[in-house]
Amino acid sequence: MTRTAQYDLAVIGAGIIGAATALYLVEAGKRVALIDAKGLAMEASFGNAGALAFAEILPMAAPGLTRRALKWFIDPLGPLSIPPAYAPRIAPWLLRLLRAGRADRYQAGIEAQSRMMTLAGSEMDALLARTGLADMVHHDGALELYETRQAFEASMAGARQREAHGIALRHVQGEELAALQPGLAKRFAYGTFLPGWRTVSDPHVLARSIGEAALAHGAVFLKDRVTHIATRDGGVAVTLRDGQSVQAAQIVVAAGAWSHQLARQMGDRIPLETERGYNTTLPSGAFDVRRQLTFGEHGFVVTPLDCGLRIGGAVELGGLQRPPDFRRAQAMLQKAQAFLPGLNAAGGTQWMGFRPSLPDTLPVIGHSTRHPAVIYAFGHGHLGLTQSAATARIVRDLVLGRPPAIPIEAYRPDRFQLL
Ligand SMILES: Cc1cc2nc3c(=O)[nH]c(=O)nc-3n(C[C@H](O)[C@H](O)[C@H](O)COP(=O)(O)OP(=O)(O)OC[C@H]3O[C@@H](n4cnc5c(N)ncnc54)[C@H](O)[C@@H]3O)c2cc1C
């Protein structure tokens, strides 16, 4: 039997982006349906590295990417991989990635990311304060580590960009480095400490708690897959797999790495791909890690969380269908054993998540170009947790017909047609 419901907004996807957006919208007095096929924060928002990485303003297509990528490709279990069968599918996305690295676009990307991060910091603080979740954030900074002077010096251009955008950092060596992370292998002689970096105690618990706050404020959760969206009578009809139809005045597509499939139904072709990432969470006590450690040359981070020590990262450009290849998680764990001598690598839980990524490292936030009742909020790549509150704030501004908190031209859905 078909049932019709009436909401001001249907938010599709209850990852950290959809959950935060639903909360902002119910706080603004809107009647909201939050719809997810799996539950609250069960995909990328479940098992990420938990960083509020407000310092991460550099686009992926940074100068030197091609050189680094070629080096990484040599190792089939290295930080960057493309399953051969997926190479033809990902090729257009890679071309756009290379184009985003052109000097003018790269700089424009930094400016857009920097504005977003400034908003992300203030909105996240406000969100955590009013939901009573501020205790879930550790203000302990992050330590980026380098093995060679050459690698350290190669990071300087990025460091100067960060400093020019007001991001505090300190280059550390010797005793200061050892004090920031005791027990680190001696091969890591250089580091950069980012005091403004934060980590959450558990990304899943935080995202779920934000979703629960939205429900406590009156949002209705519908656990089902959205199979179809269609504009109707000035609003949008959302069809669920069980045959229900949800009618809403506006919808927000926040379906992470699957969002382009819904956008296509609206006639918007958006080059969203997934950067699949892997990790292993070891039982607490596996090593006394004082703050998030970034091994950039090896493409992974180590994060102390309430649920254990999470070791992972990597990028596998392999699409949404291929089963996980957990040898990637194992390869990073083995490296971590060498980098943190004495690490107890037993008893870990492996995970793979689908980062939703656009080639210019910026999300898509804004109205569909064809249907003003459809708003997009997806494609945050490596930074969705970090930028969730900012995204929710912008979407709320759009829904309320207010000027967005920051200019959103750089995030518009049709920007790839303009390039
Ligand atoms: C290994 C790894 C480490 C990371 N580390 C960090 C980090 O430290 N800091 C950071 O900021 N970010 C990090 N990220 C990125 C971050 O996890 C993502 O950017 C973020 O979780 C994306 O949130 P989302 O809500 O857009 O997507 P998701 O969390 O994937 O949520 C999308 C939701 O939409 C639902 N959905 C999809 N299609 C439909 C449909 N048709 N109908 C109904 N529901 C649907 C899915 O079930 C899912 O719940 C990391 C990612 C990975 C993989």
PDBQT file of the ligand as one rigid body, heavy atoms in Angstrom, charges set to zero:
ROOT
HETATM    1  C1  LIG A 501      39.385   5.940   6.183  1.00  0.00    +0.000 C 
HETATM    2  C2  LIG A 501      38.675   7.273   6.275  1.00  0.00    +0.000 A 
HETATM    3  C3  LIG A 501      39.128   8.232   7.148  1.00  0.00    +0.000 A 
HETATM    4  C4  LIG A 501      38.511   9.482   7.228  1.00  0.00    +0.000 A 
HETATM    5  N1  LIG A 501      38.920  10.375   8.156  1.00  0.00    +0.000 NA
HETATM    6  C5  LIG A 501      38.292  11.573   8.279  1.00  0.00    +0.000 A 
HETATM    7  C6  LIG A 501      38.666  12.491   9.288  1.00  0.00    +0.000 A 
HETATM    8  O1  LIG A 501      39.553  12.214  10.096  1.00  0.00    +0.000 OA
HETATM    9  N2  LIG A 501      38.024  13.685   9.340  1.00  0.00    +0.000 N 
HETATM   10  C7  LIG A 501      37.036  14.014   8.475  1.00  0.00    +0.000 A 
HETATM   11  O2  LIG A 501      36.528  15.132   8.531  1.00  0.00    +0.000 OA
HETATM   12  N3  LIG A 501      36.618  13.130   7.525  1.00  0.00    +0.000 NA
HETATM   13  C8  LIG A 501      37.224  11.933   7.418  1.00  0.00    +0.000 A 
HETATM   14  N4  LIG A 501      36.839  11.033   6.469  1.00  0.00    +0.000 N 
HETATM   15  C9  LIG A 501      35.786  11.423   5.533  1.00  0.00    +0.000 C 
HETATM   16  C10 LIG A 501      34.410  11.343   6.180  1.00  0.00    +0.000 C 
HETATM   17  O3  LIG A 501      34.245  10.073   6.767  1.00  0.00    +0.000 OA
HETATM   18  C11 LIG A 501      33.358  11.571   5.101  1.00  0.00    +0.000 C 
HETATM   19  O4  LIG A 501      33.642  12.734   4.356  1.00  0.00    +0.000 OA
HETATM   20  C12 LIG A 501      31.989  11.740   5.744  1.00  0.00    +0.000 C 
HETATM   21  O5  LIG A 501      31.725  10.678   6.633  1.00  0.00    +0.000 OA
HETATM   22  C13 LIG A 501      30.919  11.820   4.678  1.00  0.00    +0.000 C 
HETATM   23  O6  LIG A 501      29.700  11.947   5.348  1.00  0.00    +0.000 OA
HETATM   24  P1  LIG A 501      28.336  11.811   4.551  1.00  0.00    +0.000 P 
HETATM   25  O7  LIG A 501      27.254  12.024   5.510  1.00  0.00    +0.000 OA
HETATM   26  O8  LIG A 501      28.410  12.689   3.332  1.00  0.00    +0.000 OA
HETATM   27  O9  LIG A 501      28.386  10.327   3.966  1.00  0.00    +0.000 OA
HETATM   28  P2  LIG A 501      28.108   8.920   4.691  1.00  0.00    +0.000 P 
HETATM   29  O10 LIG A 501      28.556   8.913   6.083  1.00  0.00    +0.000 OA
HETATM   30  O11 LIG A 501      28.629   7.860   3.793  1.00  0.00    +0.000 OA
HETATM   31  O12 LIG A 501      26.536   8.871   4.748  1.00  0.00    +0.000 OA
HETATM   32  C14 LIG A 501      25.766   8.749   3.580  1.00  0.00    +0.000 C 
HETATM   33  C15 LIG A 501      24.506   8.023   3.994  1.00  0.00    +0.000 C 
HETATM   34  O13 LIG A 501      23.580   8.030   2.899  1.00  0.00    +0.000 OA
HETATM   35  C16 LIG A 501      22.901   6.796   2.925  1.00  0.00    +0.000 C 
HETATM   36  N5  LIG A 501      22.354   6.582   1.565  1.00  0.00    +0.000 N 
HETATM   37  C17 LIG A 501      23.010   6.558   0.407  1.00  0.00    +0.000 A 
HETATM   38  N6  LIG A 501      22.179   6.400  -0.614  1.00  0.00    +0.000 NA
HETATM   39  C18 LIG A 501      20.942   6.321  -0.065  1.00  0.00    +0.000 A 
HETATM   40  C19 LIG A 501      19.637   6.144  -0.623  1.00  0.00    +0.000 A 
HETATM   41  N7  LIG A 501      19.429   6.041  -1.944  1.00  0.00    +0.000 N 
HETATM   42  N8  LIG A 501      18.606   6.096   0.237  1.00  0.00    +0.000 NA
HETATM   43  C20 LIG A 501      18.776   6.208   1.574  1.00  0.00    +0.000 A 
HETATM   44  N9  LIG A 501      19.989   6.375   2.143  1.00  0.00    +0.000 NA
HETATM   45  C21 LIG A 501      21.060   6.428   1.315  1.00  0.00    +0.000 A 
HETATM   46  C22 LIG A 501      23.938   5.773   3.345  1.00  0.00    +0.000 C 
HETATM   47  O14 LIG A 501      23.319   4.634   3.935  1.00  0.00    +0.000 OA
HETATM   48  C23 LIG A 501      24.752   6.576   4.361  1.00  0.00    +0.000 C 
HETATM   49  O15 LIG A 501      24.344   6.371   5.683  1.00  0.00    +0.000 OA
HETATM   50  C24 LIG A 501      37.427   9.775   6.374  1.00  0.00    +0.000 A 
HETATM   51  C25 LIG A 501      36.944   8.788   5.513  1.00  0.00    +0.000 A 
HETATM   52  C26 LIG A 501      37.548   7.540   5.459  1.00  0.00    +0.000 A 
HETATM   53  C27 LIG A 501      36.982   6.493   4.535  1.00  0.00    +0.000 C 
ENDROOT
TORSDOF 0
